[in-house]
Amino acid sequence: MHFQDLPGVVMLRERTVGVPQHVIAAKLGCTQAFISYVLAGKQRLGVAYRAKARESYGVPVEAWLTADELPPDDANDASHLETPQAARTSSIPPSRQPLDAAASEGCPAPSEAA
């Protein structure tokens, strides 16, 4: 698996432009060879190194997760809002009032509203 487009890799690259790999490795507590693989997208940082990358370079720990490892986005995930079929079926019969019944109950007709 390649990780070159992983946000963590991209952010670490951007935030360490001009910094020698051996300096990055020393800050994270790993080898220069491993940092070379990480920056090339051939490896990704483990959990302990992710925390050090956050402390040293401001790369969020979550930035190292792949798409299938991320928790669902509650704002875009409506699956928990789905109503089971049994709950959608009502035993109350639909109203038999004519559609213009609202006008006779004090609601102005569209031509009167203006």
Secondary structure, 3 states (H helix, E strand, C coil): CCCCCCHHHHHHHHHCCCCCHHHHHHHHCCCHHHHHHHHCCCCCCCHHHHHHHHHHHCCCHHHHCCHHHCCCCCCCCCHHHCCCHHHHCCCCCCCCCCCCHHHHCCCCCHHHHC
